[in-house]
Amino acid sequence: MLSNLSNKNISLLVITGCGLFIIVFLGIFRPFEVEFRSIWSLIIYGFITITSCFFYFYLIPLLIDKESFILEDGCTKHLPLDFANIITIGIGNFLFAGYIEHTCTITWKWFWRYQFYTASIGAILSVVLYWVVKSIKLKQQLKEVESINQKLQQQLVLVKTKETFVFESETRNEKLIIQSNDLICIKAEGNYSMFYYFEGDKTNSKLLRLSLKYAETIVEANTSFSRSHRSYIINCTKIVKINSIGSNYQLWVQGLQEPLPASRQNIADLKRNIEKTI
């Protein structure tokens, strides 16, 4: 659950909350008949939890490209971090209890017992965290969507300087020449790209053997265009409304009947480009 955190402030808040939860939970319920010498014992168990979580879910993402941790749907693909964190906390608890508190003996039996204790309490904590983090992120996402929609409402409908785009297929036998304000979006279709654009009052589409990555090099200098998803480049001036759907977003666009997807990791750039069009 912790590995789904991306915002630094949320990460620090939840990591600290984990330690406090451990202190309160152990102090009140005293699960598995675990012995404590004093209140300082509880504080140290909480500190072990905070230290391990801080390392795995705050320092590591800072040192490694965060994009490598996130799938397109916003979920983590490094769930082994959760497992490693539980093991580390269990080892820390075991060593503290055995060498400092002397409430257990340094044997494999007690080692695995403390791993079981840690995993069991961690399961309870994960359920609590799931609802807390989900609530925080949902509020953030709804606030962000509301902000973007307000920007869209302020967007002026002006005749802007036209820019001509020329998209030529890799085989050089077909091309699309189009004005920037007529282009709605570009969708990846394997080794091809599907172009959606206005032609008069109608929406047309054209498929070219051209990668989305190459198409992006043609439009990237124009701030009206932004990558909203790994499969889409969109004209921000054509966005009518943005909705929050689960951990991702939906874009309602002029000329299209169905909404387009927007991923969490692309929404910040999309928002900046929308603001530039106002």
N, C-alpha and C positions, 0 to 999 in steps of 0.2 A: 504493500500500500504506500509506504513512504517513497518508493521509487517512482511514483507517479507525480511527485512534486516537481515543479519547474521554477516557480517564483521564489527568489531567494528569501524574501521576508516571510513568506508562508513556511518555507522549509525550516528556518530558524525558530519560528513560533511553534510549529508542530513538534520539532525535535525537543525543544524545552518542555513542551506539554507532555511528551512521552516520559521524560524523567520524573516530572511531578506526579504523573499518573502512577508510575511504579512505586514511588514513595508512599502515596496515599493508599494505594491498593494493598501493598504489603503490610503497611501499618495497621489498616483496619481489618482486613480479612485473614492475614497470616496464613496463606495457603500452604498446603503440603507440610504443615507443622514446622515450617522453617523458623529457626531460632535467630533472635537479634539481640546483640549485647546492649545496644542503646539506640537513641534516635539517630546518632551519627552513622550507625550501620545502614539504616534506611536511606540516608542521604548519599552514602557511598554507592549503594546499589543503583540509586537514581542517576548518580554521576557516571557510573559505568555505562548505563544505557544512553545517556546524552552523548558521551564521548564517542561511542561506537557509531551511533546514528549520524553524528556530525561528520565523522570520517567518511562513511559510505555514501551519505545522501546530500552532503554539502561540499566537502573538499574534492571528492572524486569528480563530480560533474563540473567543477570549476577547472580542473586540470585536463579533462578530456572533453573533446568537442561534444556539446550536448545533443547535437543532431543525431549522433550515433546511439543515443539512448532512447530516441523517440520514434515510434512507428507513425505512419501517416494518420491513423485514427487517434493519435494523441496518447496512446498507451505506451508503457515502457516495454522494451524488449530485453532489459537486463534484470529480470526477476532473480537471477542468481545473487544479486546484491542483497535482496531480502534474506535469502538463506544464509549468506556469509555473515550478515549482521547478527542474526539470531545465534549462530555458532560462536561468534566473537563475544557477544554479551554473555552467553552461557559459560564460556571459558573464563571471562573476567569474574563472573559471580562465583564460580567454583574456586578459583585461585584466592579470591578475597576471603571466602568462607573457610577454606582449608588452611591457608598460611597466616592470615591475619586474625580472623575471628576465632579460628579453631572450633567451628561448629560442625565440621565434617572432617573426614579423613581423606588424605590424598590417595585415592584408589580409583580404578576404572569404574567401579560400581557407583561411587559418588559423582564421578565426572559425568556419566550418562544420566544420572538422576538430575543433575543440575541442567543438563541440556533439555531434559524433558520439562523441568520446571519452567525454564525460560521460554520454550516453544509454546507451552500451554498458556502462560500469561500473555505471551506475544500474540496468540490467536485472539484473545479477548481484546487486547489493545488494538489489533488490526480492525476489528468490527467497529470499535468506537471511532478510530481514525477515519475509516471509510466514510462514515456519515458526516464527520466534522469537515474533512477535506472536500468532500463532494459539495457540501453546503457552501463553503468558502469560495470554491472555484465557480460554482453556479452563479453566485452573487456577482463575482468579478466579471464573468462572461456576459451576464445580462446587462451589467453596467456598461461594459465595453460596446456591446451591440447597440444599446440605447444611444451612446455617444456617437457612434458611426452613423446611425440612422438620422441623428440630428444634423450631422454634417451633410448627409445626402439631401436633406430637405433644404439646406441653405445653398446647395449647389446652383449656381446661376446657369440658365439656359442661354448661352451666348454663342455667337458664331466665332469660333476660334480659328486661328491660323491653321490651314490644312497642310498636312504632310502626306506625301505620296509614298506608300510602301510597295515594294516590288518583291514578291515571293516567287522564286523560281524553283521548280522541281530539280532533284538531283540528276535526273536524266536530261535536263535542259530542253525538254520538248513541251513543257507546259508551265504557265506562269499565271499569277494573279496580281494585277495592278489595282490598288485600292487606296482611297483616301482614308487617313487615320480616323476621322470622325464617323466613317461608315463601318469600320471594323468593330464587331461586337466582342468576339472572343476566338481563341484558337484552342483546339482540343487535340491531345495526343492520341493517335490511333496506331500503336505499334511503331513501325518505321515511317508512318505517314502522319500528316497533320490535317485536321478538318477545320476549315475557316468558315466562321459564321459572320455574315455581314448584311448590311442594308443595301438593297438595290431599289431605289425609289421608296415606295411604302412597304415593300415586301422584304422578308428575311430569306436570304439564299445561303447556300453552303457549297463549299468546293473542297475536294480532297486532293492533296498534293503529296507526292513522295518527297517529304521534307521533314526532318526531325523537329520536335518542339524546341529542343535546345538551340537549333540553328535559327528557327523562327524568332526566338527570344532575342537573339543578337541583333535582329533587324529592328525590333520595336523598343529595345531597352532604353534607348536615349530619350524616348518620349515618356514623360512622367505620368501620362494618362494610363499607361499599361503596366500591369503588375501580375506576377505569378501568384495565383490564389490557391493553387493546388499543384501537386506534382504533374497532373495531367492537363492543367488549364492555365492559359494566359488570358486576362480579361481587361477590357477597356473600362476603367473605373468610372468614366462619365456615363456609362450605360447602366450602372447599378441603381436599382430603384429602392431596394430594401435588403437588410440582412437579418436573418433569424438565427437564434442559437439552437442547435440540435445536438443534444448529448454533449460530447467533448469537442465537437466541431461546429461548423457554421454552414448556412445555406445562403446563396446570393440570388436574389430575384433580379433579372436583367431584362432591359428593353429588347423586344423582338424575339424572346425565347419563351416557350410555354412552360418549361420545367426549370426548377432552380438548379444552380450550379454549386458544387461543393467548394468549401474553403477550409483549409486545415489550420489548426491552432498555430503552428509555427510560421504560417504565412500571413496571418491576420494583421500583425503589426505593420509590415511593409504595405499591405493593402490599405490600411487606415491612413498611413502617411501620404500615399499617392492620392487618396480621395481628398485629403485636406489640400493638396497642391492644386487640385482641379477647381477649388472654390474661389 
